[in-house]
Amino acid sequence: MRRAFEMTLRDVCKDLPPESLEKVKAKSFKDGVLTVSCRGIISGELTMRSANLLKGVNAALGRRVVLKLRFRAG
């Protein structure tokens, strides 16, 4: 799950500076919700891109497993 998210993050957010994405980490997965820890400023950007992130993660996993992404500043 984490690897699928990291690969998708790099692809969907390739236009963002790498140092902005270094602190973005998939933290937990429960009941179809993938919780992602990130800095506050990047949280808004990831929220705007959440549809593409969700689509990419599920494509990397080969089926629809993740139903929702939750971004937590931390």
N, C-alpha and C positions, 0 to 999 in steps of 0.2 A: 504494500500500500504506500509506504513512504517513498519507495523508489519510483513508483508510478507517478506520484505527486511531484517529486523533484524533477523528473524528466519533463513532465508537462509544464511545470513552472518555468524551466529554462526555455522551452519552446514558445510558450504563450507570451512570456515577458522578456523576450530577447532584446527588446528595445530599451529596457531599463538598465541602469548601471549594475554590474555584478555585485558591488558592495552593498547595494540596497537589498539584494535577494539573499545574501549570506545568512541573515538571521531568520529567514522564513523557514519554518519547520513544521511538518505534519506531526502532531503530538498524539492524537488519539482517534480511534474510530469506534463508534458505537451506534447501533440502530440506524445505519445508513448515513450517519453524519460524520464527516471528517473534520476534526478541529485542527486549525492551523494557527500556530503562534507566529506573530510578526510585530514589527514596530508599528506604532500608531499611524504614522504618515503613509506607510505602504499599505496598510489595511484598507484604506479607501480605494486605492488603485486596484488592489486585488479583488475587492468587492465588485468593482465595475467590470472586471474581467472574469468574474466567477462562472458565467455560463460556458465560456471557452475552456476554463480550467476544469470544470466538472466534466465536460464532454471529453477532453483529452485524458483525464485520469481513467474514466470508464473505458475509453478506447484502449489505453495501455493495459488495462486489466482484462480486456477481452469480453466484458459484459457489464451491464449496468449494476454496479455494486454501491457506489456512492450516490446518495440521493440529494445531499446538501453539503455545502461547505460552510463552516463557521470560522470566522477570523477573530482571533483574540490578540489584543495588544499585550505584549509582554516582554 
